[in-house]
């Protein structure tokens, strides 16, 4: 059994995680044509890896612990660089073209990133709905016996 | 049931905690773009636990709760550690807690008024 405040904390963390995913997706989209980075390489697309997480350091975490921690939150485990090879495009006039006239472009599929972005936004909205649902429930509970 | 003069100071204390936590959260939200800013939060859980510890003997109110720097969030490039979503959720949780406290105290008062009115005779 988790308290209302635990549920809020969980939804809040989830919102934060979804925001990170959106940040990463927008960074990937922005750098879809980037041929030059600090490493002197083409830009590598990044993936957010999510992991479940105990709701430690929150209200009533010890109660959950006693009940086998059935409720798990979410957190960002890591932001991993995609090891995929670059997309080689023949463009000898490009400043970053190699001796063979090929330019290494990041292997970023704009459509895939857009789809990621949309699913991320849906998850964010779902969590917002959880939050307003919790709020609604709390308000109804406060109104018990008041005829509201 | 607890008499009003016992319950009221507790609730007052809880509401006080809640409103102070609210001002900390508002300060964090105001500094959402301030470089190197680390958000603060009240040790609400700790304060409540102290409250419970004192409950058995209706002892004096525990001392001032400590606020702490919340460094659980990874800093962004400018060193800012405010997480907008989590602060907003905390603000909401805090507001709900405050509503709970005000509801409880107003019901206490209603009950007392009911007794004074001899069960609503007037």
Interface residues (C-beta under 8 A of the other chain):
Chain A: X4 X5 X8 X9 X11 X12 X13 X15 X16 X19 X57 X58 X59 X131 X135 X138 X139 X142
Chain B: X44 X45 X72 X73 X83 X84 X85 X86 X88 X89 X90 X92 X93 X96 X97 X99 X100 X103
